[in-house]
């Protein structure tokens, strides 16, 4: 399992231009955390016992720096983790354990938004008493300006949904070049009201409103590319130090934050000290030892690996400090049906039947770190999960069925294929997983040659529509808990990109699939939408365009003095806004 957390996997992604995408979290998957401690039904939670109290310093030990600490440049879902301590947004994620945490809830707004009849217009009203760290009021004009500046080329990096969705968004270049004109599709009739006008229906707009681009920015305090050094806080903490582009962040209380206006963030600690650029092994060792300040430490991006879990073993004290999380993520084998022999559906079906998910999961770190998958959508209700297994392989594969299908496809003596994978040791698209696939297919008469590429080269090749490998390992994470950010980027034919990153690996352009995506996008009833995403997943799955392998599971330690650990199925990781260290 990679030490990177879910948020990291969301950064370099072209957004669904033709549909809505929602989230999880940085992550969430179908089978939500058994409970935060990973003991199904036990009711136990990781962390220290006792009621949480205000005070103390929370230390965050991370591998990756919290770089680009500007709300326009951050690519986060649900407001992010550390960013959500400083930036409030129109809506946010519900800060609860498991499935309850996949809900979108109001933040700066009084509700999750009021749509017009066809969901092409969304209206929000701000709560009373909202203030910045300097005591000045937060207005709807500040939210409009914060969104507009995210269109500036020099502040790129954030989620690009609004460029695709807002009327005029595709050509808007931001407030530094518009001569004060602004974006006409964002209307602020008064200081507490903001209206968004969209090009097409988007029933999941409230989930996009959790992105940090919806954080207010006072125009008079905007310092452009330097704003990240001291952004003006609308949340419970303000930035007092930002060293080496987020490598060391120090946050202290924003005295003008009013908890009466914020039902989601607990903000127990007086101070948050974020230290990054650390080796994963060092982070886990410091959390294990929990000496000095590390007793009140957590990590938001570093997982425990199989060796570390084995060391914890029967140590009840350590095991009691391990939190388990699920994120909306799928690891899969991808086919390019335009390349032989994968242009033959029976060949793709044969490989689907031959796969040994037990060996794949062992290669991914074991059952504690990966759960078998036969559907593209994660096994969570929020994503619209609908069970299916069109090509049953059992736990260890069905080579006899695979051989039968190969014979029917005209290959009675088997085939030789190449599997492209990354050389990065991430236990997802890495050599260990590729080797497990190779060995399983060998039993079915399929000889697999492995093509290992350095990670950047691997990503460039698998997303290149003109040179997509015929057969490769892949993975995908959602921007929020819904079927939309899973199925639209991967299977919507209108999102095929021939001169950039193309995520529709099968280059599927089925008018019926495209039309259903559009119809679901019109729904503001997310439960109803979920059922249709699940049905669409099942329908697409019949074509054997991929082989779902597993959903990752996140296991993370907390310091011995950390209390109130909350892990939602939206992010899959500990929520720093809920933690107490006293």
C-alpha positions in Angstrom: 0.0 0.0 0.0 1.3 3.4 -0.9 2.1 5.8 1.9 0.2 8.4 0.0 -3.3 9.2 1.3 -6.4 9.4 -0.8 -6.2 13.2 -1.3 -2.9 12.8 -3.2 -4.5 10.6 -5.8 -7.0 13.3 -6.8 -4.6 16.0 -7.8 -3.8 15.3 -11.5 -7.2 14.6 -12.9 -9.1 16.0 -15.8 -12.6 16.7 -14.6 -15.7 15.2 -16.0 -16.6 17.9 -18.5 -19.9 16.3 -19.6 -21.3 15.2 -16.3 -21.3 15.8 -12.7 -19.0 14.0 -10.3 -19.5 14.0 -6.7 -17.4 12.6 -4.0 -16.4 10.7 -1.4 -13.2 11.5 -0.4 -10.2 11.9 -1.0 -12.2 9.0 -0.5 -14.8 6.3 0.4 -15.7 2.8 -0.6 -18.6 0.5 -0.4 -18.4 -1.5 2.9 -17.6 1.5 5.1 -15.3 1.3 8.0 -16.4 -1.7 10.1 -16.0 0.9 12.7 -13.1 3.3 13.1 -11.0 0.5 14.8 -11.8 -2.1 12.2 -13.7 -4.4 14.5 -17.0 -5.0 12.9 -19.9 -4.2 15.2 -17.7 -3.9 18.3 -18.4 -0.2 18.8 -14.8 0.4 19.8 -13.0 3.4 18.4 -9.3 4.0 18.1 -7.6 6.6 20.3 -7.4 7.5 23.9 -10.4 7.1 26.2 -12.1 10.0 28.0 -14.2 13.0 26.9 -12.5 15.3 24.4 -11.4 18.7 25.8 -10.2 22.0 24.4 -6.5 22.8 24.6 -3.1 21.5 23.7 -1.2 21.2 20.5 -2.0 18.6 17.8 1.0 17.5 15.7 0.4 16.3 12.1 3.3 14.1 10.7 3.1 13.7 6.9 5.1 12.6 4.0 3.8 15.1 1.5 3.9 18.8 2.2 0.6 20.8 2.2 1.8 22.8 -0.8 -0.1 25.4 -2.7 -2.0 26.5 0.4 -4.3 28.7 -1.6 -8.0 27.8 -1.9 -7.9 28.4 -5.6 -5.1 26.0 -6.2 -6.0 23.1 -3.9 -7.7 20.0 -5.4 -9.6 18.7 -2.4 -13.0 17.2 -1.8 -15.2 18.0 1.2 -13.0 21.0 1.9 -9.9 18.9 2.4 -8.4 17.9 5.7 -5.9 20.4 7.0 -7.2 23.0 4.5 -10.7 22.8 6.0 -9.3 24.1 9.3 -8.7 27.4 7.6 -11.1 27.5 4.7 -14.8 27.2 5.1 -16.9 26.6 2.0 -20.6 26.9 1.0 -21.1 23.2 1.8 -18.9 20.6 3.4 -18.8 16.9 4.3 -20.7 15.6 7.3 -18.0 15.0 10.0 -19.2 11.5 11.1 -17.9 8.0 11.1 -18.5 5.6 8.2 -21.5 6.0 5.8 -22.9 9.0 7.7 -19.8 10.9 6.6 -20.7 10.6 2.9 -23.4 13.2 3.2 -23.0 16.8 2.1 -24.1 19.4 4.7 -24.2 23.2 4.9 -21.1 25.1 6.0 -21.1 28.8 5.3 -24.6 28.5 3.7 -27.8 27.9 5.5 -28.6 24.7 3.4 -27.0 22.6 0.7 -28.4 24.8 -2.0 -31.8 25.5 -3.7 -32.0 24.3 -7.4 -34.4 25.6 -10.0 -36.7 23.1 -11.7 -34.0 21.6 -14.0 -31.0 22.0 -11.7 -29.3 24.5 -14.0 -29.4 27.2 -11.4 -28.4 26.9 -7.7 -29.0 29.5 -5.0 -27.3 29.8 -1.6 -27.9 32.0 1.4 -25.1 32.7 3.9 -25.5 32.3 7.6 -25.5 35.3 10.0 -22.5 36.2 11.9 -19.7 34.9 9.6 -16.4 36.6 10.0 -12.8 36.5 8.9 -9.8 36.3 11.2 -9.6 40.1 11.3 -13.2 40.4 12.4 -14.6 41.7 9.0 -17.8 40.1 7.7 -17.8 37.4 5.1 -20.0 38.3 2.1 -21.3 36.5 -1.0 -19.2 38.8 -3.1 -16.1 37.3 -1.4 -17.2 33.8 -2.4 -17.8 35.0 -6.0 -14.3 36.6 -6.1 -12.7 33.5 -4.5 -14.2 31.3 -7.3 -13.3 33.8 -10.0 -9.6 33.9 -9.0 -9.5 30.1 -9.3 -9.8 30.7 -13.1 -6.6 32.6 -13.3 -3.8 30.7 -15.0 -1.3 31.6 -12.3 -3.5 30.0 -9.7 -4.3 26.8 -11.5 -4.4 23.4 -9.9 -7.9 23.3 -8.3 -10.8 21.2 -9.5 -11.9 22.4 -13.0 -15.6 21.5 -12.7 -16.7 25.1 -12.7 -14.9 25.8 -15.9 -17.0 23.1 -17.5 -20.2 23.8 -15.7 -20.7 27.6 -15.3 -22.1 29.6 -18.2 -19.1 31.3 -19.8 -16.6 29.4 -17.6 -14.8 27.8 -20.6 -13.5 31.2 -21.8 -13.1 33.1 -18.5 -9.5 34.0 -17.5 -10.0 35.3 -14.0 -10.3 38.6 -12.2 -6.7 39.7 -12.9 -7.6 40.0 -16.6 -11.3 40.8 -16.7 -11.1 44.5 -16.0 -13.4 44.1 -13.0 -16.2 42.6 -15.0 -16.4 39.3 -13.2 -18.2 36.1 -14.3 -21.8 36.9 -15.2 -22.9 33.3 -14.3 -22.2 34.0 -10.6 -24.7 36.5 -9.3 -24.7 38.2 -5.9 -27.9 40.2 -5.6 -27.1 41.0 -1.9 -24.3 40.4 0.6 -25.8 37.1 1.8 -27.0 35.6 -1.5 -25.1 33.9 -4.3 -26.6 32.3 -7.5 -24.8 30.0 -9.9 -26.0 29.6 -13.5 -25.0 26.4 -15.2 -24.7 25.2 -18.8 -26.5 22.0 -18.1 -28.3 20.2 -15.2 -26.0 19.3 -12.3 -27.9 17.6 -9.5 -24.7 17.0 -7.5 -23.7 20.7 -7.4 -23.8 20.7 -3.6 -20.9 18.3 -3.6 -18.8 20.5 -5.9 -19.6 23.4 -3.5 -17.4 21.6 -0.9 -14.3 22.3 -3.0 -11.9 24.9 -1.6 -12.6 27.1 -4.6 -15.8 28.0 -2.8 -13.9 29.5 0.2 -14.4 33.3 0.5 -11.4 35.5 -0.4 -11.6 39.3 0.4 -10.5 41.1 -2.8 -8.7 43.8 -0.8 -6.5 41.1 0.9 -5.7 39.1 -2.3 -2.0 39.0 -2.9 -2.1 36.7 -6.0 0.5 33.9 -6.0 1.7 35.0 -2.5 -1.8 34.6 -1.0 -0.9 31.1 0.1 1.7 32.4 2.6 -1.0 34.0 4.7 -4.5 33.3 3.4 -7.3 35.1 5.3 -9.0 32.5 7.5 -12.7 31.9 7.5 -12.3 28.7 9.7 -11.4 27.9 13.3 -7.7 28.3 12.7 -5.4 30.9 11.0 -2.0 30.4 9.4 0.8 32.0 11.5 3.6 30.2 9.7 4.1 28.6 6.3 7.6 27.4 5.6 9.0 25.8 2.5 5.7 25.8 0.6 3.7 23.9 3.2 6.5 21.7 4.6 5.9 23.3 8.0 2.6 24.9 8.8 1.6 26.4 12.1 -2.0 27.1 12.8 -3.5 28.9 15.8 -7.0 29.8 16.8 -9.0 32.3 14.8 -10.6 34.2 17.6 -13.3 35.5 15.3 -14.5 32.0 14.3 -17.9 31.4 16.0 -18.7 27.8 16.7 -22.4 28.7 16.7 -22.1 29.1 12.9 -20.1 25.9 12.4 -21.7 22.6 13.4 -19.0 20.5 11.7 -15.6 21.5 13.1 -14.9 20.8 16.8 -11.6 22.7 16.8 -10.4 21.2 20.2 -6.6 21.9 20.0 -5.3 25.4 20.6 -2.6 24.9 18.0 -2.0 22.6 15.0 1.6 21.9 14.0 2.0 20.3 10.6 5.4 18.7 9.8 5.9 17.2 6.3 8.6 15.8 4.1 9.1 12.9 6.5 9.8 9.3 5.6 6.8 7.0 6.0 8.7 4.6 8.2 9.8 7.4 10.5 6.3 8.7 10.8 4.9 5.3 11.8 7.8 4.8 14.2 7.2 8.1 15.9 3.5 7.4 16.2 4.2 4.0 17.6 6.6 5.3 20.2 4.4 8.3 21.0 7.0 10.1 23.1 6.9 13.8 23.9 4.8 15.8 21.3 4.3 12.7 19.3 1.9 11.4 21.9 -0.5 14.0 20.5 0.3 13.3 16.8 -1.6 12.0 13.8 -0.9 11.5 10.1 -3.2 12.4 7.2 -1.3 10.7 4.4 0.8 7.8 5.7 -0.5 4.2 5.9 0.7 1.2 7.8 2.1 -1.5 5.6 1.9 -5.3 6.0 5.2 -5.5 7.9 4.1 -2.8 10.3 0.7 -4.4 10.9 2.5 -7.7 11.6 4.6 -6.0 14.2 1.6 -4.6 15.9 0.1 -8.1 16.0 -1.4 -8.8 19.4 -0.2 -5.6 21.0 -3.6 -4.4 22.2 -2.4 -1.0 23.1 -1.1 -0.3 19.6 -3.9 -2.1 17.9 -6.3 0.2 19.8 -4.6 3.2 18.2 -5.1 2.0 14.6 -7.9 3.6 12.6 -9.4 1.8 9.6 -10.8 3.8 6.7 -12.3 3.3 3.2 -12.1 5.7 0.3 -14.0 5.7 -3.0 -11.3 3.9 -4.9 -10.9 1.0 -7.4 -7.9 -0.9 -8.6 -8.5 -2.7 -11.8 -7.1 -4.4 -15.0 -7.9 -2.2 -18.0 -8.4 -3.4 -21.6 -8.0 -1.4 -24.8 -10.5 -3.1 -27.0 -9.0 -1.5 -30.1 -5.9 -3.6 -29.7 -5.8 -7.3 -30.5 -6.6 -9.8 -29.0 -8.6 -7.6 -26.6 -10.9 -6.6 -29.4 -12.5 -10.0 -28.9 -15.0 -9.9 -26.0 -14.4 -13.6 -25.2 -10.7 -12.9 -24.6 -11.6 -10.2 -22.1 -14.1 -12.5 -20.5 -11.6 -15.3 -20.3 -9.1 -13.1 -18.4 -11.9 -12.0 -16.1 -12.7 -15.6 -15.2 -9.0 -16.5 -14.8 -8.1 -13.8 -12.3 -7.1 -15.0 -8.8 -8.2 -12.2 -6.5 -6.7 -13.9 -3.4 -3.2 -13.8 -4.8 -3.8 -10.2 -6.0 -4.9 -9.1 -2.6 -1.9 -10.8 -1.0 0.3 -8.8 -3.4 -1.6 -5.6 -2.4 -0.6 -6.2 1.3 -3.2 -8.7 2.4 -6.8 -8.7 3.4 -6.2 -6.0 6.0 -5.2 -3.6 3.3 -7.4 -4.6 0.4 -10.9 -5.9 -0.3 -11.8 -7.9 -3.4 -13.9 -6.2 -6.0 -16.1 -7.5 -8.8 -17.9 -4.2 -9.5 -16.3 -0.9 -10.8 -18.3 1.1 -8.2 -17.1 0.8 -4.6 -19.2 -1.2 -2.2 -20.9 1.7 -0.5 -24.5 2.9 -0.9 -23.5 6.5 -1.5 -21.8 5.5 -4.7 -24.9 3.5 -5.9 -23.2 0.1 -5.4 -25.2 -2.7 -7.0 -23.7 -6.2 -6.6 -22.8 -8.1 -9.7 -20.2 -10.6 -10.8 -20.7 -11.2 -14.5 -17.6 -13.4 -14.9 -17.3 -15.4 -11.7 -13.7 -16.4 -10.8 -14.3 -17.4 -7.2 -11.5 -16.6 -4.8 -8.7 -18.2 -6.8 -9.8 -18.0 -10.5 -11.6 -20.4 -12.9 -8.9 -21.4 -15.4 -11.2 -24.1 -17.0 -13.8 -21.6 -17.9 -11.1 -19.2 -19.2 -9.7 -21.9 -21.4 -13.2 -22.7 -22.8 -13.7 -19.0 -23.7 -10.3 -18.8 -25.3 -11.1 -21.8 -27.5 -14.4 -20.2 -28.5 -12.5 -17.1 -29.3 -10.3 -19.1 -31.7 -7.3 -19.6 -29.4 -7.4 -23.3 -28.3 -3.7 -23.2 -27.6 -3.8 -20.1 -25.5 -2.4 -16.6 -26.1 0.5 -14.4 -25.2 -0.2 -10.9 -24.1 1.8 -8.0 -22.5 0.7 -6.4 -19.2 1.9 -2.8 -18.6 2.5 -1.7 -15.0 4.3 0.8 -12.9 7.7 0.0 -11.2 6.6 2.2 -8.3 6.3 0.2 -5.1 2.7 1.2 -4.3 1.1 -2.3 -4.1 -1.6 -1.1 -6.5 -0.1 -0.8 -10.0 3.2 -2.3 -9.0 5.3 -5.4 -9.9 3.9 -7.4 -7.1 0.3 -7.1 -8.3 1.4 -7.5 -12.0 3.2 -10.8 -11.1 0.1 -12.1 -9.3 -1.9 -11.5 -12.4 0.7 -13.1 -14.5 0.7 -16.3 -12.4 -3.1 -16.6 -12.3 -3.4 -16.2 -16.1 -0.7 -18.8 -16.7 -3.0 -21.5 -15.3 -5.5 -20.6 -18.0 -3.0 -20.9 -20.8 -2.4 -17.2 -21.1 1.3 -16.2 -21.2 1.8 -12.7 -19.7 4.9 -10.7 -20.5 5.4 -7.9 -18.0 6.2 -4.3 -19.2 7.3 -2.3 -16.2 7.6 1.5 -16.6 8.8 4.3 -14.3 5.7 5.8 -12.8 5.5 9.0 -14.8 6.1 7.1 -18.0 3.5 4.6 -17.0 0.9 7.2 -16.3 1.6 9.0 -19.6 1.2 5.8 -21.5 -1.9 4.5 -19.9 -3.7 7.8 -20.4 -2.6 8.3 -24.0 -5.5 7.6 -26.3 -3.3 7.2 -29.3 -0.9 4.8 -27.6 -3.0 3.1 -24.8 -1.6 -0.3 -24.0 -3.8 -3.3 -24.8 -3.7 -4.5 -21.2 -2.6 -2.6 -18.1 -3.0 -2.1 -14.4 -5.0 1.0 -13.4 -6.8 2.7 -10.5 -9.3 5.5 -10.0 -10.5 7.5 -7.0 -13.6 9.7 -6.9 -13.8 13.4 -6.1 -16.8 12.8 -3.9 -19.1 9.8 -2.9 -21.2 9.2 -6.0 -21.2 7.0 -9.0 -20.7 10.1 -11.2 -17.0 10.7 -10.7 -16.4 7.0 -11.2 -18.4 6.2 -14.3 -18.4 9.5 -16.2 -14.6 10.1 -16.6 -14.0 6.4 -17.5 -17.0 5.6 -19.7 -18.5 8.8 -21.1 -17.6 8.8 -24.8 -17.7 12.6 -25.0 -14.8 12.8 -22.5 -12.4 10.9 -24.8 -9.3 13.1 -25.2 -7.0 12.5 -28.1 -4.4 15.2 -27.3 -4.1 15.0 -23.6 -4.9 12.8 -20.6 -7.7 10.4 -21.6 -9.2 8.3 -18.8 -11.7 6.5 -21.0 -9.2 3.6 -21.5 -11.7 1.6 -23.6 -12.6 4.7 -25.6 -16.2 3.6 -25.1 -18.6 6.0 -26.9 -22.0 4.4 -26.5 -24.9 6.9 -27.1 -27.1 5.0 -24.6 -24.4 5.2 -21.9 -23.8 8.9 -22.6 -27.6 9.7 -22.5 -28.1 7.9 -19.2 -25.2 9.8 -17.7 -27.0 13.0 -18.7 -30.3 11.9 -17.3 -28.8 10.9 -14.0 -27.0 14.3 -13.8 -30.4 16.0 -13.7 -31.5 14.3 -10.5 -31.2 16.2 -7.2 -32.5 13.1 -5.4 -29.2 11.5 -4.7 -30.7 8.2 -3.5 -32.5 7.9 -6.8 -29.4 8.9 -8.7 -27.4 6.3 -6.8 -29.7 3.4 -7.9 -29.3 4.5 -11.5 -25.5 4.8 -11.2 -25.5 1.2 -9.9 -27.6 0.0 -12.7 -25.4 1.7 -15.2 -22.3 0.2 -13.7 -23.8 -3.3 -14.0 -24.8 -2.7 -17.6 -21.3 -1.4 -18.6 -19.8 -4.3 -16.7 -21.3 -6.8 -19.1 -18.9 -5.7 -21.8 -15.8 -6.8 -19.8 -14.0 -3.6 -20.5 -12.1 -4.0 -17.3 -11.5 -6.5 -14.4 -12.2 -5.0 -11.0 -9.5 -6.3 -8.6 -9.7 -4.6 -5.2 -10.5 -1.6 -3.1 -7.7 -0.4 -0.8 -8.2 -0.1 3.0 -6.4 2.6 5.0 -4.8 1.7 8.3 -3.3 4.5 10.2 -1.9 5.0 13.7 -2.6 7.9 16.1 -0.6 9.0 19.1 -1.5 7.6 22.5 -3.1 10.9 23.7 -5.3 11.4 20.6 -9.0 11.3 21.3 -12.2 11.6 19.2 -11.0 9.8 16.0 -13.6 10.2 13.3 -13.1 8.4 9.9 -15.8 8.9 7.3 -16.3 7.0 4.1 -15.9 10.3 2.3 -12.2 10.7 3.0 -11.2 7.3 4.5 -8.8 9.0 6.9 -8.9 10.7 10.3 -10.6 14.0 10.3 -8.3 16.6 12.0 -11.2 18.9 12.7 -12.6 16.4 15.2 -9.4 15.4 17.1 -8.8 16.2 20.8 -5.4 15.9 22.5 -6.5 16.7 26.0 
